[in-house]
Amino acid sequence: MEMIEQGISSHSNVIGRVKNIYTATAIIILTAVVVLALINLLLFGVFYIKDSMEAVQLPKRPKDNGRLFNSDGSPVNNGRRSGYELTWFDYRSYENIPEEYAADVLDDFYDLSRLGFIYQPWVQFSEPPFSGKRVHIDRDARGFPARRTINPAAQTKRPTITIFVFGGSTTFGYFVSDEHTWPSYLSRILNETSGVDVQVTNYGRGYFNPSQETVLLQDLLKSGHRPSLVVFMDGLNPPRAIDVPKFTKAVAESYRQLQFPPSYSEQFAWIPIIRLTNFLGRGLVGKATADTAPTMDTKTLVENAVNGFRQDRDISRAIATLYDVPALFFLQPNSVYNYDTHLFRNQSSLQGLRDDRAFMTGLYERLKSDKEYIDLSDLFAKWGDRKAVVDDCHYSPGFNEFLAHRVAEFIHVDLLKRRDMAAPTGGVRTQ
């Protein structure tokens, strides 16, 4: 009996020790989970504050009752205005155009921005087809997106001359309607002053630099297009430290993810403590070379950009010549280079522009002396002490018309040949 009692006692002691170990282990695990949760909660707060500080801080302004724009020209935020528009857009640059019209334009660009960019072969991206109230992006006969140009109706018995226009967002016409882009004004002017029908097609693209425009020209010609003239309007979007399209890094990452599943660290990178670990790891080992542009002084950046402009121009001209297409290259008016800063609405956000002005000055002084470019960089001064841009760089409706008149002076329509579509290298584009 005594041995049985001893066994029971021993068994009870074992059970007691197991319970104690289990309890202690549970407490440790629970404590660790709670501590980890608290650390993540604390880090979440820290990263939230950090992200908020890095986000665009919009200026606070009182809302004008019943108005679409405030008294300083800024848009009233109706929930369909981007941070960029609220920071920079200035309705006063529209000059005698009704508020409702300008608001329609901003509504359209808000809806367009919600669609993002689409993939386009060879050049990486393009604005998507879009149909708004004042803004439209159509597909041409070969499926390429093109900002709608307001071309007069063709008259019978008159030859038709086609002009393709290339450039960045100022040529596309950001924050102006279809009828107020400079290519639309150019079409109207040329049709009024010549004895032929002129059809202008606007292949301007947001963010495009001359390298992409060169490739786009080649792609259009291979697809069967044969314009009578091609016009390039460049300067604001130069190639920088690395001459690649705007979204190259993001596209490269997407391409990698298509081939390889994300690692566990990538899947859970949103967890604050893992985010902190990744941040500290990058600080210790440095960012990968592929993720960072090389650091260069202004002189080197200018040399690279000048070389890029000239090579792209020469390649574009050679391609156009191969297809018997004349080409004109304009050095565009550039707000970063020589626009009077007192004309900007937002005087508190000009530091970035001032930082870039030395680079742009070096670039423009070199390209202005290049006789292969038609220099229009002095048009802001000729426009006078008036607002010529609707934000920090995009031309106003009135200035677009002023620019188009200057461009038209260099286009001799009577010397251009009518061209027909040729055999393409592939079917109509769907991308």
Helices and strands as residue ranges (DSSP letters): H 2-54, H 83-88, G 91-94, H 99-115, E 118-120, E 124-126, E 130-131, E 136-139, E 145-147, E 160-167, H 169-172, G 178-180, H 182-193, E 197-202, H 210-222, E 229-234, H 248-259, H 264-267, H 272-285, G 289-291, H 298-322, E 327-331, H 335-338, G 341-343, G 347-349, H 351-368, E 374-375, H 379-383, H 397-408, G 413-415
